[in-house]
Amino acid sequence: MSYLVNQMINSLSNKVLKLEKANSDRDYSGGGWYEEEKYQIYLYPDFSAIYIRESFRSVSGGGLYLPNQSSQKEYGKWNICEENGKLFLEMIFDDNSKAKLETENLGTGIQKLGDHIWNRYLIS
């Protein structure tokens, strides 16, 4: 195992990565929509992982308000692999689905994962 892989494992072990996104729009009549998504990836020292996705959406207009909330939790394993000089966070979930995203430590508490910048916290 390379030094870079070990270094990335050490920086992600016992950490939770968090990403939040929100979008909204209103039209001239007062109707509109709002959407919020939250992602959390718990990376434990034994290489077990929990992926949580929460979403909230609402649409309003004509006196109606339609909210919708959902939550998804998946369990699996994680590891770091190196390909062509780049590091990837690889997750294999209990249903045998897989995710592999390029990752980079951008400094204290900040992790690039795929195309997004995530916050990185110690699991408490």
Secondary structure, DSSP 8 states (H G I E B T S, - for coil): --HHHHHHHHHHTTEEEEEEEEEEEE-TTS-EEEEEEEEEEEE-TTSEEEEEEEEEEEEEETTEEEEEEEEEEEEEEEEEEEETTEEEEEEEETTS-EEEEEEEE-STTEEEETTEEEEEEE--
